[in-house]
Amino acid sequence: MTVTTLAPTDRDLSRQAAPRRARFRRDAPPPIRLTQDDIAVIRHVASHRFLRSTHLLRLLEGRSTKKLVERLGALYHNGYLDRPRAQLDFYGVAGSAPIVYGLGNKGATLLAEIDGVPRPRVDWTDKNRTAGRLFIEHTLLTADLMVAFDTASQRAVDIRLIDAAGILAAAPDATRNSQNPWALPARITHAGGTHDVRVIPDKIFGLDFTQARKRSYFFVEADRATMPIMRSHPRQTSFHQKILAYLAGAGSNNSHGKRFGIGNFRVLTVTTSKERIASMLEAVKLATGGGGSNQFLFTDRASILASPDVLSLEWLSAKGEKVRLGV
């Protein structure tokens, strides 16, 4: 029996899928003409440090999913964005997870040129390559919350998001000129002794309620349940130590708020589970002599992702009360 193999027709060849680009190795594509959406994407990634493609789809609401994902690929292969290799761990356990993007060297140069500022001497390729999985996951948890507030404020007609850059720009000179303006010094009392510590929020932002003419400010703690709730030594980092440090700079003293020229603040903690929240509530009670505090509000990541509007989401205060931030 003779088998004849027919040559593929032009139509057959057109049906064959083009070879997929490597996810974590840049090709040499033709240069692209940047659009305003491209610049917005690069700026969003620079602001958050790392973002998933799904975050960017939310931030650029109304754009075609297919076209935006293709454009992210083009920005990566042209060097404006980067894809940290540590996310390969995600693909090992979660199948085809959304790709995580960081800032590329060409993206950093572009933003410096647009903003008219010197380009920082940072090799973003090296910086992204050395970013570990735990750091990336922690950054993405912070992004889950901040992207939710960003998109909610875009939809609201009377609420404006005040980002960390805006808060720092209006801060006193001493804060803006300090080596690390986000490091909040505090003197805490623990285990019968007094100790000087620092707490650095994962993010600081505000909400400007334009019609009501009031502003609320928040310090964010993104907790992936890797830090102990309590430790025996007060100088060892723990969630309990952070509570004491925030309490020391709040209230009528408000030294943490004064550092940025803002009013008093609340601490928003996003963590992994309701069981973890229960342990944190106990730590706040311990720090406040059993009274709890409405300054500390808690939710879990699943609730953030499931909520269509984070401004309507119910947070649990450390007094056991349910609080919405959009009112």
Disulfide bonds with the S-S distance in Angstrom:
none
